[in-house]
């Protein structure tokens, strides 16, 4: 079993220590998250350029050289159950970042004087001739950045632990105390004073891994050149060192007839050269998936008829590092297109339809290289972020799409595959054939052949069942929304008596399929956005006036791999056909509505009875205790449901009261309404 395989209990000895190999795997997988935490905690006085470099340096130097004991803060849960190794790295990074915030003299910490680290010629990462800064955000991100700049580093760390790590207040206190913060409660209180906006921490403004670059003082360079310090032709490209490997500027060059890669530079030494060596590729043991607790892409073996074709693998790696002019490159939003920093894991190499396909995994991304099997044609290089994948979201990847059909490569733990139509909930699934490598027969793409702006009368999805060797009777749905990683569909049932329903559930039950049939067409709006999963929450079922039947109120929550999400609230009357789309009443982009951090929702619509009477009907989730309507009419109802006669065209203002005493308003209406 390779050192980069799934982290298991064997990586930790009987004394409760964390092996170096386990820490290394956690560092590779969660590198962007750790760098973001360091960046947020570091002093803003460093400036964005030095702050970015220092954040990367802290994380890169956090890897222990010897086994370490499990930290006291490991009990604090982490989103996605990232484990004790991640908790150790997180604690190390935060401790040093906060130490830099307190350090104004005296002896340096473990990593040296961070305030001068960026200019230390012997330290990596370092940059020559360029200035780095995260992407500029909007007015909300700018306001949050200014508010955080007023806080002490320990308060910024508390804010980041709540927003990025999704920890509770008690867990934040535990981590801060372990990181050496003298007054953790004061830090938490100061962070709470900033108010909302934690969801903005996933924006580009706070992402030190997705950067924009600009030159340093060109005028000064020119003056030095005239003084004789630099002679001859000007340097055509700057060198950027971020993890011990180089990215060189310059044109793509001509790929010629033998390769789609651009000409190689002299930067192919050391770790960078090894990352592009086919012999160094990580290859997982075929049976690891059945003996590990980590069910993600690290448990995938190398498959395909050309997995030992070194020439093909070398070509694919070379194109990944330097795609030439004959390569079409794409990436899901927020996914870096950088070269591999270390040897990636090989998932597949083989011939599929009219293409030769190679698929890699580097701990953060799925990378697919495809070239024509014969003749001339353009190659393709696609990147998709798959951080924190699990048994479902790592259940399949897209192999290729041809003539409106998609082939999938299924995970080794998939025991059965079927296709079904999401818009026909009463029709059973049909068997989907897979070859010995797990490649499926073609599946019709959703919306293929439909008129522009419509989804047609069908929405094909893939229904997969996990092997009983890892879980009993676990069946789930995936749908193709245009990215390398298909989207996981889930369902949360309406409130009933007693405790809230476990959420979310797999969208394979009869009730879930009926609900999803009304929302299938709305999935088309999410194509190409890097969506990880969509949960359909049926937050209320309410009776309509004049014995009009029972209406369903739903909120579909789409979460992306990079963090931000989108929520859409819909009203489905009982008269709607089996696959008729619901009426969209509200939407939110890049917010937390209908997630576990936004668990309250309400909506209202104008509804016409069979007798021709118009009513305002409104509903809220289970913690709504009162709904009030104003502006155009006045009506109040105790509980999570309101109905009132109203003139046609009434646009009432709705307000809900929560069990906590707080208030709630509906999500904004879609544009154009």
Secondary structure, DSSP 8 states (H G I E B T S, - for coil): --TTS---GGGB-TTSEE-HHHHHHHHHHTHHHHHHHHHHHS-GGG-HHHHHHHHHHHHHT-S-SS-EE--GGGGS--TT--HHHHHHHHHHHHHHHHHHHH-SSSS-BTTB-GGGGGG-TTSSSEEESEEEEE----HHHHHHHHHHHTS-HHHHHHHHHHHTS---HHHHHHHHHHTT-TTHHHHHHHHHTT-S-GGGGGSGGG-TTSEEEEE--HHHHHHHHHTTSS-SS--S--EEESSS-EEE-S-----TTT-SB----TT--THHHHHT-GGG-B---TTGGGG-S--SGGG---BSTTTT-HHHHHHHHHHHHSB-TTEEEEE-TT------SS--EEEEEEEETTEEEEEEE-SSEEEEEEEESSSS--EEEEEEE-TT--TTTTSEEEEEEETTEEEEEE-TTEEEEEEEETT-TTS--EE--B-TTSBB--EE-TTTT--TT--TT--EEEEEEE-TTTSSS-EEEEE--SSSS-EEEEEE----SSS---S-EETTSHHHHHHHHTTGGGGGGGTTS-EEEEEEEEEEEEE-TTT--EEEEEEEEEEETTS-EEEEEEEE-TTS-TT---EEEEEEESS-TTSTT----EEEEEEE-TTS-EEEEEEE-TTEEEEEEESS--EEEESSEEEEE--TT---EEEEEETTS-EE------TT-
